[in-house]
């Protein structure tokens, strides 16, 4: 199984969102990408880690790799500093991508205890252009001080990475008619 794990944004060039205490999304995503990849390699998945400056560089690398699954990891941001929770996106509801999104969403919410904002469809470039089953995870709101604290905590970040990896392996173990929920 070939899996691309993308840490959203690019340290040094595109920090992504920045939390109330200065935590940068790109740094959180880079760390989560590495941790998820390590968990997946431990169960014999072939993993490409990609964190580039442009979306086309990301999707081109994944497509050249021949990925079966594409996972993009992000931190959410909102004007409302009280917004919180986890949501996972796929391009089209009713697809295999939605099944993968549901497995990951369920694992994160049950393991970390974040608010379940659900699985949603999103017209994101990386979901449209990759040639495989693809999801984009908004792990938690970096703009919410409590969730920024969660994202900054090494142990919680490792739990989050493990939950994402378990969601992926849950999906891989599904039969044709099952879905995680």
N, C-alpha and C positions, 0 to 999 in steps of 0.2 A: 504494500500500500504506500503510495507516494502522497505526502501531505505537505502543502506549503503553509507555513505559519508566518504571517505578516504582522510586524509591530507597526501600527499606524504612526505616521509622521516621521520626521527624520532629525535625530539629535544634531544640534549645531546649525541646522538650516531651517527647520520647521518644527518648533517646539510643540505645536498643537495647542491645546488649552493649557492654561496655567492656573493652579489652584490658589486659594486665599493665602497660603503660606509660601507660595512659590514653587510647589511641586510641578514639574513639567510632564505633560502627557507623553511626549516622545520618550522620555527616560523610563517611565512606568511601563509603557508598551514594549520597549526594547527588552527590559528585564522579564516581563511576562512571556514574550515570544521565546526567549532562551529557555525559560523554565518549562513551558509547554512542550517545546521541541525535545528537551531532555527526557521528559516523562514519556513522550511518544517513541523516542528511540529505545527506551528501556523495554518496550513491548514490540520491538523489531519493525517499526515503521521507518520508511525512508523519508527524511524530513529536510525540506529546504527552508531556511530562515531567510526572510527578505525584508529589509527596511531600507527603502530608497527614497530619493527626493521627489520623484514624479510617479504618478499613478501608472503611467504606461510602462515605466521601468519595472514596477512591481508585477503587473499582469504579464508582461513579456517574459520575465524571469520564471514565473509560475508556469506559463504555457510551454516554454522551452523545456522545463523540468518534466513536463508531462504529468502534472499533479492530478490525483484522483479527487482530492479535497483541498479547498482553499479556506483558511481561517484568518480573518483580519481582526486584530485586537485593538480596541480603542477605549478611551475614557470619555464619558459623556460630559456635556457642559450645558448650562442653562442660565438665563438671566435671573431666574428665581433661585436664589441661593438655598432654598429649602427643597428643591427637586432632588429626588433620590431614587435609586433602584438600578436594576439591570434589565437591558433589553437586547434581543438578538435579532438581526435582520437577515432576510433572504431576498432574492430578487422577485421570486414568484411564490405566492402561497399555494399549497397543494403539491409542491414539488419535493424531490428528495432533499433539496436544500432546506426546505421547511422542517423536514424530519430531523436533519442534523441540528438545525437551530433549536428545535424543541428539546433535544437531548442535552445540548450544552446549557440552555437556559435552565432546565430542571436541575441539573447538577450544581450550577452556580448558586441558584436561589436556595436550594436545600442545604448546601455545604457552608455557604458564607452568611446566609440569612438576609441578603439584600431584598428589597421590595421587588416583587415580580411585575415588571412592566410589560412582559409578554414577548411573543415572537411577532414580528411585523415584516411587511414587505417594504423594501427600500430600493430606490432607483440609483444605487451607488455604482460608480464606474467599475470598481473592483468586482462587484457582483455580476455586472453585465458582461464584462470583457473576458473574464477567466473562462477557460474551456473545461470547467469541471463543476462539481457541486461546491457551492461557495456560501459562506456566511460572514457577517460582520458583527462582532460582539461589542456592545457598549457596556463595559464591566460595572462601572459605578460613576457617579457624578463627581468629577474632580473639583467642580465649582461649589460643592456642598462640603463644608468644613469637616463634618463627621466622616463622610465618605472619602475625602482627601486623606484623612488620618488612616483609614483602612487601607487605602492604596499605597501609603507611605510605609506601612508596617511590613517588614520582611516576612514574618511568619504568615500574616494574612495574605500577602501576595503569593506566597508559595501554596497556600490552601486554594487560592483562586486559580492558579495555574494547574494544580492537580484536578480541580473540578472541571476545568475546560478539557483537559486531557481525558478524564473519565467520560465526559459527555461525548467526545469523539469516539472513544472505544465502545461506549454504549451503542452509538449509531452503527458502528462497524459490526456489532454482534446482532443487529436486528434482522428478523425475517422480513420477507417481502410485504407482509400485511400488518406489521407492528409499527407503532410510533411511540416515542417517549412522551410521557405526560405525567 
